[in-house]
Amino acid sequence: MKEMPEETKKEPASGSLTGAALEAEDVLAGAEPWEPVETKLVVWSLVIAAVALIIGLIVVPTSILHTS
């Protein structure tokens, strides 16, 4: 078996992964504020995706039914 060089070996992490370790305040501590333009971007992306889905649901079945 091939040995890994010393500098690439990782030490096992100390501590444990528990629900108490993942508090929302800790996770969001360094987060940037949400800008209104980002909200508009997300909303318009979802609207465009919904419109594309509706168009696809109309075009695909009709194109399959009209093939000879």
C-alpha positions in Angstrom: 0.0 0.0 0.0 1.3 3.5 -0.9 2.0 5.8 2.0 0.9 9.4 1.8 3.5 12.1 2.4 3.4 13.6 5.9 2.2 17.1 4.8 -0.9 15.6 3.1 -2.0 13.5 6.1 -4.8 15.1 8.1 -5.4 14.9 11.8 -8.8 13.6 12.8 -11.0 16.4 13.8 -11.6 16.9 17.5 -15.1 17.4 18.8 -18.3 15.9 17.6 -21.1 16.9 15.2 -24.2 17.4 17.3 -27.4 19.4 16.9 -26.3 21.8 19.6 -23.1 22.6 17.6 -25.1 23.8 14.6 -27.0 26.8 16.1 -28.5 29.2 13.5 -26.8 32.2 15.2 -23.4 30.5 14.8 -24.0 29.7 11.1 -25.3 33.2 10.2 -22.7 35.1 12.3 -20.6 36.2 9.3 -23.3 36.4 6.7 -23.7 39.4 4.5 -27.1 41.3 4.5 -29.5 40.2 1.8 -29.9 43.0 -0.8 -33.3 43.8 -2.4 -31.8 43.3 -5.9 -30.9 39.7 -4.9 -34.6 39.1 -3.9 -35.7 40.4 -7.3 -33.2 38.2 -9.0 -34.4 35.1 -7.2 -38.1 35.9 -7.8 -37.6 36.6 -11.5 -35.6 33.4 -11.9 -38.4 31.4 -10.4 -41.0 33.2 -12.6 -38.9 32.5 -15.7 -38.4 28.8 -14.7 -42.2 28.4 -14.2 -43.0 30.0 -17.6 -40.4 27.8 -19.3 -41.9 24.7 -17.5 -45.5 25.6 -18.7 -44.3 26.2 -22.3 -42.4 22.9 -22.2 -45.5 21.1 -20.9 -47.5 22.5 -23.8 -45.0 22.1 -26.6 -43.6 18.7 -25.9 -46.9 16.7 -25.8 -48.3 18.5 -28.8 -45.1 17.8 -30.8 -45.2 14.1 -29.9 -48.9 13.8 -30.9 -48.3 15.5 -34.3 -45.5 13.3 -35.5 -46.3 10.9 -38.3 
